[in-house]
Amino acid sequence: MIIIHDLTKYFDNTCAANQISLEIPDGITFGLLGTNGAGKTTLLRMLAGILDADSGEILIDGEEDSFSPVCRENFFYLPDTPYYFPNASIQVMVDFFKKQYPGTDAESAAYMAESLNLDMNQPIRTFSKGMKRQAFLIMALCTRTKYLFCDEVFDGLDPIVTEIMKNLFRQEMKARNFTIIVASHNLRDLEDICGNIAILHKGGVVTAGDFRKRAENVRKFQCVFQQKTKLDDLKMHPGIFRFHEDARFITLLTKGDPKEMRSLLEAREPIFINEVPLSLEETFIAEMEGAGYDIRKVLS
């Protein structure tokens, strides 16, 4: 388990991390969401021991020193632009990581590379951006660390490559006790792989948690009403916090007992009514509205 308490970091007069406190349980994919400059990279670098915090503490499995032998062998940091030796191949880099991570599984690396049509002996510098990202994710996974810290690992990749890399995450999560912390400025990169997400803004944590679980009583309905049906009372109903009307096609986000809300809508005898899954963005809106935040402004 990773515990972060009141972590603060300044660069001159700029506060890059402002009293960040988080608890990250074992065995989950944890997302750090925020725009460029929100503090995601700074937080990951402090977790990896690359940067020292000005105040606060980080405990990784109870260990405060990120560079202690026990702690260091338990995490792998995958930055936005990973470093590799000039003319190095995947095989050369795997051999290098073996010296730092005794649990490195070279056979697993070769198997994953073959599955993705990556040549273990071809210079990495000749790879495309997507191939490089896949190669370094393979290296990170084959070290068999307990924790993996990823910074913008999906940035700029096409949807097919992104899904391939997410599948590598999923397979590894099923195979062993593994915790991933992945930072992204794109909500869609995280919504189908992260159980818990923290939103960072201007160096601080706006909110964090399992938003799907916390929004269990939030529902999205799509309805079509007859022209004569009056809808003003629905717009003002305390249980309806989003009301979008396109002709007579109505989309609503509701809070409260789902059965009661459906009964409320059915009493107006809609021509059509359907409950549809919430997107992660809509779940965030539901969670944060009461705190006075507009997620669309925080992430724009």
C-alpha positions in Angstrom: 0.0 0.0 0.0 1.2 3.5 -0.8 0.4 6.3 1.7 1.0 9.9 0.7 0.6 12.5 3.5 0.6 16.3 3.0 3.2 16.2 0.2 4.4 19.6 -0.9 6.9 20.6 -3.5 7.9 24.1 -4.8 9.9 25.1 -7.8 11.0 28.7 -7.0 7.6 30.4 -6.3 5.5 27.8 -8.1 3.8 25.2 -6.0 3.8 22.0 -8.1 2.4 19.8 -5.3 0.2 21.3 -2.6 -0.3 19.2 0.5 -1.3 16.1 -1.5 -2.7 13.2 0.6 -3.7 9.9 -0.9 -4.0 6.3 0.0 -3.5 3.8 -2.8 -4.5 0.2 -2.0 -2.7 -2.8 -3.4 -4.0 -4.6 -6.5 -5.7 -1.7 -8.3 -5.1 0.6 -11.3 -5.1 4.1 -9.8 -5.5 7.1 -12.1 -4.0 10.6 -11.7 -6.1 12.9 -13.9 -5.3 16.5 -14.6 -4.2 19.0 -17.2 -0.5 19.8 -18.0 0.9 21.6 -14.9 -1.6 20.0 -12.5 1.2 18.2 -10.6 0.9 14.7 -11.9 4.5 14.3 -13.1 5.9 16.0 -10.0 4.0 13.5 -7.8 5.2 10.5 -9.8 8.8 11.7 -9.6 8.5 12.1 -5.9 7.1 8.6 -5.6 10.0 7.3 -7.6 12.5 9.2 -5.5 13.7 11.4 -8.3 12.5 14.5 -6.6 12.6 15.3 -2.8 9.5 16.8 -1.3 9.8 20.0 0.6 7.5 18.6 3.2 5.2 15.7 3.8 5.9 12.0 3.5 5.5 9.0 1.2 5.3 5.4 2.6 5.6 2.5 0.2 4.7 -0.6 2.1 5.6 1.2 5.3 9.1 2.2 3.9 9.8 5.9 3.8 13.1 5.7 1.9 12.3 5.2 -1.8 15.9 4.2 -2.5 16.2 1.5 0.2 17.0 -1.9 -1.5 13.6 -3.4 -0.5 11.6 -0.4 -1.7 13.6 0.2 -4.9 13.1 -3.3 -6.2 9.3 -3.0 -5.8 8.6 -0.2 -8.2 9.3 0.8 -11.8 8.9 4.3 -13.1 7.9 4.7 -16.7 8.3 8.4 -17.7 6.6 10.1 -20.6 9.9 9.9 -22.6 11.8 6.8 -21.4 15.5 6.7 -21.7 17.4 4.0 -23.6 21.1 3.6 -24.5 22.1 4.7 -28.0 21.5 1.8 -30.5 20.1 -0.4 -27.6 17.6 -3.1 -28.4 14.8 -4.4 -26.2 17.1 -7.3 -25.3 19.9 -5.0 -24.3 17.6 -3.0 -22.1 16.1 -6.1 -20.5 19.6 -7.3 -19.6 20.3 -3.9 -18.1 17.1 -4.0 -16.0 18.0 -7.5 -14.8 20.8 -5.9 -12.7 18.4 -3.6 -11.0 15.4 -5.9 -10.6 16.3 -9.5 -9.7 12.8 -10.8 -10.5 13.0 -9.7 -14.2 11.5 -12.4 -16.5 13.4 -12.2 -19.8 11.3 -15.0 -21.3 8.1 -13.1 -20.6 9.6 -10.1 -22.3 10.4 -12.1 -25.4 7.0 -13.7 -25.4 5.2 -10.3 -25.2 7.5 -8.8 -27.8 6.8 -11.6 -30.2 3.0 -11.3 -29.6 3.2 -7.6 -30.6 5.5 -8.2 -33.6 8.4 -6.4 -31.9 12.0 -7.5 -32.8 13.9 -8.0 -29.5 17.2 -7.3 -31.3 16.2 -4.3 -33.5 17.5 -0.9 -32.3 14.7 0.9 -30.3 15.6 4.2 -32.0 14.2 2.8 -35.3 10.8 2.1 -33.7 7.7 4.3 -34.2 6.4 6.2 -31.2 3.7 3.5 -30.6 6.2 0.7 -30.9 8.6 2.4 -28.4 5.7 2.8 -25.9 4.8 -0.9 -26.3 8.5 -1.9 -25.9 9.0 0.0 -22.7 5.8 -1.2 -21.3 7.0 -4.7 -21.9 10.2 -4.0 -20.2 8.4 -2.5 -17.2 6.0 -5.4 -16.9 8.7 -8.1 -17.2 10.7 -6.6 -14.2 7.8 -8.1 -12.1 7.8 -5.2 -9.7 4.8 -4.8 -7.3 4.2 -1.2 -8.4 4.4 0.5 -11.8 4.3 4.3 -12.1 3.3 5.5 -15.6 3.4 9.1 -16.9 1.2 9.8 -19.9 1.8 6.3 -21.2 -1.1 6.6 -23.8 -0.4 10.1 -25.0 -0.4 10.5 -28.8 -1.1 6.9 -29.5 -3.7 5.6 -31.9 -6.7 3.8 -30.4 -5.5 0.3 -31.5 -2.1 0.7 -29.8 -3.8 2.2 -26.8 -6.1 -0.8 -26.4 -3.2 -3.2 -26.9 -1.3 -1.6 -24.0 -4.4 -1.6 -21.8 -4.8 -5.3 -22.4 -1.2 -5.8 -21.2 -2.2 -4.0 -18.0 -5.3 -6.2 -17.6 -3.4 -9.4 -18.2 -0.7 -8.5 -15.7 -3.3 -7.5 -13.1 -5.0 -10.9 -13.4 -1.7 -12.8 -13.1 -0.3 -11.4 -9.9 -0.6 -8.8 -7.1 0.2 -5.7 -9.1 -0.6 -2.0 -8.6 -0.4 0.6 -11.4 -0.5 4.3 -11.0 -1.1 6.0 -14.4 -1.1 9.7 -15.0 -3.0 11.2 -17.9 -4.6 14.5 -19.0 -7.2 12.6 -20.9 -10.3 11.2 -19.1 -11.0 8.6 -21.8 -7.5 7.1 -21.3 -8.4 6.1 -17.7 -12.1 5.4 -17.6 -12.0 1.7 -18.7 -9.0 0.6 -16.7 -9.0 2.6 -13.4 -10.9 1.6 -10.4 -9.9 4.7 -8.4 -9.0 8.1 -9.7 -7.6 11.3 -8.2 -8.2 14.6 -9.9 -5.3 17.0 -9.6 -5.6 20.8 -10.2 -3.0 23.4 -9.7 -0.9 21.1 -7.6 -3.6 19.9 -5.3 -6.1 17.0 -5.1 -9.6 18.2 -6.0 -11.2 14.8 -5.1 -10.2 11.1 -5.2 -11.9 7.7 -4.9 -13.9 5.1 -6.6 -16.4 7.4 -8.4 -18.5 4.7 -9.9 -19.2 3.2 -6.4 -19.8 6.6 -4.9 -22.3 7.5 -7.6 -24.3 4.2 -7.4 -27.6 6.2 -7.0 -26.9 8.4 -10.0 -28.8 7.4 -13.1 -29.0 8.7 -16.7 -32.4 8.5 -18.5 -33.3 9.3 -22.1 -37.0 10.0 -22.7 -39.3 11.2 -25.4 -42.5 13.0 -24.3 -45.5 14.1 -26.2 -45.7 17.7 -27.3 -48.4 18.5 -24.7 -46.5 17.2 -21.8 -45.3 19.9 -19.4 -41.7 19.5 -18.3 -41.1 22.6 -16.2 -41.5 20.7 -12.9 -38.9 18.2 -14.0 -36.4 20.9 -14.7 -36.9 22.2 -11.1 -37.0 18.8 -9.4 -34.3 18.5 -6.7 -33.5 14.9 -7.8 -32.7 16.0 -11.4 -29.4 17.9 -11.7 -28.9 17.7 -15.4 -31.7 18.4 -17.9 -30.9 18.6 -21.6 -33.7 19.0 -24.1 -33.4 18.5 -27.9 -36.9 19.0 -29.3 -38.8 16.4 -27.2 -35.8 14.1 -26.7 -34.8 14.6 -23.1 -31.6 13.5 -21.4 -31.6 13.6 -17.6 -29.0 12.8 -14.8 -30.8 12.0 -11.6 -29.8 11.4 -7.9 -31.7 9.4 -5.4 -33.6 6.2 -5.4 -33.5 5.0 -9.1 -36.9 3.3 -8.8 -38.5 6.5 -7.5 -36.9 8.6 -10.3 -38.1 6.1 -13.0 -41.7 6.2 -11.5 -41.5 10.0 -11.6 -40.8 9.9 -15.3 -43.2 7.1 -16.2 -46.0 9.1 -14.5 -45.7 11.6 -17.4 -46.4 8.7 -19.9 -43.3 9.1 -22.1 -43.4 7.7 -25.6 -40.0 6.3 -24.9 -37.8 5.9 -21.8 -34.5 4.2 -21.4 -31.8 4.0 -18.8 -28.3 4.2 -20.2 -24.8 3.8 -18.6 -23.1 6.8 -17.2 -19.8 7.9 -18.8 -17.0 8.6 -16.3 -17.2 12.3 -17.0 -20.9 12.3 -16.0 -20.0 10.3 -12.9 -17.4 13.0 -12.0 -20.0 15.7 -12.6 -22.4 14.1 -10.3 -19.8 13.6 -7.6 -18.2 17.1 -7.8 -21.2 19.3 -8.3 -21.9 19.4 -4.6 -18.3 20.4 -3.9 -18.7 23.5 -6.1 -16.4 22.3 -9.0 -17.2 22.0 -12.7 -15.1 19.1 -13.9 -15.2 20.4 -17.5 -13.4 23.6 -16.3 -10.9 21.7 -14.2 -9.9 19.5 -17.1 -10.0 22.1 -19.9 
